[in-house]
Amino acid sequence: MIDNIKCEKALRDGVAKMNIVISDKKIQLLMAYLSEFVKWNKAYNLSAIRDPLVMVEKHLLDSLVLVPFLEKEIKKNIDKQQPLIERIIDVGTGGGLPGIPLAIIFPEIDFTLLDSNGKKTRFLFQVKTQLALKNVTIENTRVESYQPEKCFSIVMSRAFASLQDMVVGSGHLLLEGGRFWAMKGVYPENELRDCEKHAIVDAFYPLTVPNMDGERHLLVLTPVE
């Protein structure tokens, strides 16, 4: 059972601490997503976390922590008159993290959520339909097999096995000039050494998620030509 009042308060408090401004309508969409996640998790095992309050921190806020970085990237492209970020793919999205929360915040960007697990993509189809997320596309396939009609400005992942697997397996999905965005725990020095032939670190940022212990980082990588 989800305590909507406590969970919504935790969500609002968390985004305020991260200095993120979210409209009431988008807060309600995030809460609707959480409610569906909790309900489907019982049968589909979307997450080992069962407590909805913990899900707010470790799923919603841990996804929304990327919002300021994406806003900054959008502004930079506008200021420099570079191509706008129109398409992002979340590879290995699982239950839609971080793709669904980000799609709610950025309705002007098309998000493709890719996962090879059919149960998880069935859940995502339900979320897309129930929340009327017209900017979301669901793909049930392996990343290596996916051949989109149009490539992506950003290939994003929160839970890919390794950086090398990510950049090698999904490099064909990037537009020219595109970047990989990888969410990691501790700074992954060993993984970076393993993939240095395929991509270089363009930037890395420590991430601070309210009430979460342990290190979190966002790595932005550029593919090696």
N, C-alpha and C positions, 0 to 999 in steps of 0.2 A: 504494500500500500504506500502510495506517495503522499507526503504532506505538502500540498501545493504552497501553502503559506510560508513554511520554513524554507522550502527549496527555492521559491522565488526570491525570498529575502536574501538567501545565500548567493544567488545569482546576481542580484542587483548590487549587493555589497561587494562582491568580487569584481565586477566590471568597474565599479566606482574606484576601487583600490588600484586597478590597472589603468585608470584615467581613460576609459573607453565610454563613449556616449552611445547608448542604444535606445531607440524609441520604444514606447510601451508596446506597440504592435509587434515589434521584433522580439521583445522579451516574451510575449505570449506565444509566439511561434517556437521559440527555444524551449519554453515550458511544455508545449504540445509535443515537441520532439522527445523531450525527456520522458514524458508520460508514456509514449509509444515504446520507447527504448526499454523502460522498466517492464512493461507488459510483455513484450516479445522476448525479453531476455530470459524469462522463466522457461520458455520452450526451445528457444533458438541459441541460447548460450552465447549471446553477443559479447558479453564481458564477464570476467570473474567477479567483478564488483557487484554487490547486490543492494547496497544501501543507496537510495536515491540522493541523499545529501552528499555522500562521497562522490557519486557520479557527477554532481554539479561541479565539484572541484577538479576531479581527475579526468573528466571527459569534456564538459562544456567549457569551463574556464581554461583548461589546458589547450583547447582549440582556439578559443577567442583571444588568447594571448598573441596570436599572429595578426590580429586586426590592425594594430598600429603600424606594423611593418608593411602590410599590404597597402594601407592608406598612403604611407610614405612613398612606396614604389609607384603607385598610381599618380601621385602629385609630381614626382620626379619626371615621369614620362610626359606629363602634360607640360611642365615647365620647359623641358628640353625638346618639346615637339616631336617626341618619339612615338612609335606605334603604341596605342593603348593596350592594356591588358584586357583581352576579350575572352580568353579561354584558359581555364586551369583544370588539370586533371589530378585527382587524388588517387594514387595507386596503392592497392592493398588497403582500401578504405575501411574494411570490416563493417562495423555498424554505422559508418558515415562520419568518421572522425579523422581529420577536422573538416571534411568537406561540407556536411550539412550545416553546421553552425556558421561557417564562412559564407555559404550560399545564401543563408538567411540575411546576413549582414550586408552582402554585396549583390543585390538582385540584378545589377547591371552587367555582371560577369557570368558567363556560362561555365558551370562546373560539371565535369564528368567524374563520376565515382565508379571506380573499377575494382572488382574483386572476383576471385575465382570460386568463392563459396556461394553456392546457389541459395542457401537458407538466408544468408546475410543480404544478398541482393534482393530477395523477395521482401524482406523487411524494408529495404530502402525504397522499393517501388511503392509500398504502402505509405511510407513517410512522404514521398514525393507527391502522391495523389492526395493524401489527407491534408497536407499543408499547402497544396497548390503551388509547388515550387517549379515554376515554368522554366527556370534557368538551370535545372538539374537534369542530367542524363545518366542513366544507370547502365553499366556494362558488366555482364557476367562472363568473364573470360580471363585467361592468363595475360599478364602485361606483355609478354614476348609475342603473343599471337595477335594482339590488338593492332589493327591498321585503320586509324581514323581518316576520314575524308580531309579534315583540317587538323593541323598540329597545334601545339599549346605553347603559350608564353611561359607557363610555369608547370613543371612536374613536381608534385608535392607528395610527401609521405610522412606519416606519423609513426608507422610501425613496420617499415620494411626491414628485412632480415639484416642486411648490411649495406653500406654505401656503395660498395662495388656491385652488388646485385642490383641496386637501384639504378645506377648510372649506366651499367651495361645493358640491363634488361629493358630500360625505358628511354634510352637515348634517342630512339627513332621517333619518339612522340614530340620532341621539342622543335619549336620553330627556330629558325636561324636567329641567334641572339638570345634565345631562351635560357632559363636557369632551372636548376634543381633546387628545391627547398626541402631539406631534411630535418625533421625534428628528432633530437637525440637527448639522452640523459647526460652523462659526463661527456666531456669533449673527447671524441673518438679518434685518438691519434693513430692507433693501430689500423683502424678501418680506412683512414685517410691515406696511410702509406700503401695499403693494398690497392686503392683505386686511383693513385696519382697518375697512372698512365692514361686514365680515361677522363678525369675531371680535376680541376683545381679549385681551391676554396677562394671564392670571390669576397665573402664576408662571413663572419660568425657573430652571433649575439647571444649572451646569456639571457635566459627567460626567467621571469619571476611570476609564479602563479600563487595567488593568496592561499595560505594554509597548506601548501604542498612542500614537503621536505625533499631534499635531494636536488642535484643539479639538473638543469634543463638548458638545452641550447638549440638555436636555429642555425643551421649551416646553409649558406647559399653557394652553390657550386656551378662553375662554368665548364661545359664539356671541352675536352681537348680536341682540337681539329685533327 
